[in-house]
Amino acid sequence: MNRRHALKFGALASAWSALRKLRKAPNVNTGKQETVLVIGAGAAGLAAARELESQGFDVTVLEARDRIGGRVWTDNSLGHPVDMGAAWLEGTRGNPIVKLAREFEVETTPSNYRSNQAFDTEGQIIDKNAFFQLLLKTDRALEETAALNRKLSANPSADIALAEALTHSAWDADLSEAELRIARWMFAWNVGADAAEDLKDISLRGYWAEGEPEGFDGAYHLFPRGYGQIIEGLAKDTSVRLNTQVQRVELDDHGVRLTADGMELRADRVLVTLPLGVLQGGSVEFVPELPKRKQQAIQNLGMGVANKVVLAFAKPFWPQDIHFLGYASGQEGEFVEWLNVLRYTKAPILSIWSHGDCARKMESQSDAEIVEHVMQVVRKRFGKETPNPIEALVSRWDSDPFAGGSYSSLQVGATHADFDALAAPVGGRLFFAGEATNRQHYATVHGAYLSGVRAAAEIANLAR
Ligand SMILES: Cc1cc2nc3c(=O)[nH]c(=O)nc-3n(C[C@H](O)[C@H](O)[C@H](O)COP(=O)(O)OP(=O)(O)OC[C@H]3O[C@@H](n4cnc5c(N)ncnc54)[C@H](O)[C@@H]3O)c2cc1C
């Protein structure tokens, strides 16, 4: 389709969407238009609002922050878009975000994990051959934990951490201290980063859960102008009230009553897309209290922490064509993965990822302390004369009161059934969406989006 056609088609599409909104969804009891309040303007809440609005519901999204997007946060303060939360479109095959990117005319570009240069604590580049030998060894060590998991699964309540499971074989017997550090970094990069947790907090049972199809196949892509563009596209025709923090959700015979910053709001139904970390923190009161099984799920699931340190330099001093640098730190989760933003945007920026306890601890340090610490590592690798960054950004998702962490994970003791328990509606008026309600695609933007679409269908089915 050429651009002229696309524009024409775009105009037709918005006329059609306006027409659909005129077709009000009647309330089965009163005959009036159904009202729905959605708590949270992240991918899940905005997806649900868009679906419901297109079916004629009267929807208002309540958002505590002064911006939309939640854990999708494209920061433009450096003069270039940088994603401080979600950055990757994880797998292109069947991923609904691909369709949205097309609809909103958002550019994506492949991100190649094989294009990386790893270095050790001495600042030495890890030889490619040694790298692949260790990668094979760590892959085999992980494979061996599957047998242990099968043995344990005879007892449905038995679960141990992946870190403990790895101690059951002698995979590391012939490794030097330096090689061990690299191998541990490989576990952190390949497994820990996905959970935003250390291996001591990742469930063996969850890691090997059989019959649990997870994620989409295909390449990972980045958004050169930021993931936030997808959020903007989703929110386009939606009514969002920013700076509106919900404190209380009460169900009564007539519907739902919400308290937000001293205001009282009423609706027929409410969709909660609060992050798992916020539900765990208990800052929102539910009356009556949530069913026991849902409360149990909230406690069982883990909320991993991943943070980014983004450094903008006057000019690049690192290899410009590679996609990633990797730092085999002696400390699990520390500065694990360095995205070469320059590769995608031409801006001399590195985005450095940490996760797990290390990322949690870092949050108590000042920006200056964190940057100083990264720069010590940078100078080991690139020389003492490497200049300081001209600007830096640091995320703190764990202490963020409206996130309480980065994304959900299967910590020891949790199962996929906990995601379902969190997703279950309560009494036909209270509905739940958000990444932690999606057993197949938790911890992702597409998972959050799909959960919003699912919750919208639940509401629409009840209203019919
Ligand atoms: C550092 C990091 C990296 C990530 N990387 C990726 C990635 O590369 N790819 C990927 O697919 N996913 C990634 N994710 C995960 C992804 O960002 C999330 O899974 C997804 O954005 C969650 O969407 P959501 O709608 O469920 O929750 P959120 O986006 O958190 O939305 C919930 C909303 O509720 C609001 N809220 C909270 N409390 C209240 C209240 N009391 N009243 C009103 N509103 C409230 C919040 O402000 C927020 O806007 C990453 C996340 C982080 C933090």
The ligand as an ORCA input file, in Angstrom:
! r2SCAN-3c Opt
* xyz 0 1
  C      13.465     -2.451     32.854
  C      12.386     -3.222     32.128
  C      12.673     -3.845     30.947
  C      11.674     -4.540     30.260
  N      11.972     -5.076     29.034
  C      10.968     -5.599     28.296
  C      11.179     -5.890     26.930
  O      12.262     -5.640     26.384
  N      10.149     -6.438     26.215
  C       8.926     -6.675     26.769
  O       8.024     -7.165     26.073
  N       8.692     -6.362     28.079
  C       9.675     -5.817     28.836
  N       9.423     -5.404     30.112
  C       8.128     -5.750     30.723
  C       6.993     -4.827     30.242
  O       7.404     -3.483     30.356
  C       5.761     -5.060     31.116
  O       5.453     -6.447     31.144
  C       4.521     -4.325     30.590
  O       4.834     -3.024     30.162
  C       3.487     -4.296     31.696
  O       2.303     -3.646     31.263
  P       1.053     -3.585     32.263
  O       0.008     -2.820     31.596
  O       0.757     -4.961     32.754
  O       1.605     -2.802     33.546
  P       2.119     -1.310     33.667
  O       2.765     -0.888     32.403
  O       2.929     -1.235     34.905
  O       0.776     -0.483     33.831
  C       0.110     -0.381     35.062
  C      -0.224      1.084     35.282
  O      -0.895      1.218     36.548
  C      -0.496      2.454     37.117
  N      -0.776      2.449     38.556
  C      -0.087      1.850     39.546
  N      -0.692      2.062     40.728
  C      -1.799      2.808     40.472
  C      -2.847      3.328     41.279
  N      -2.894      3.106     42.601
  N      -3.817      4.059     40.679
  C      -3.821      4.296     39.336
  N      -2.842      3.809     38.531
  C      -1.860      3.063     39.091
  C       0.968      2.527     36.792
  O       1.480      3.835     36.898
  C       1.008      1.981     35.364
  O       0.907      3.019     34.415
  C      10.378     -4.655     30.810
  C      10.085     -4.011     31.996
  C      11.066     -3.281     32.652
  C      10.718     -2.545     33.902
*
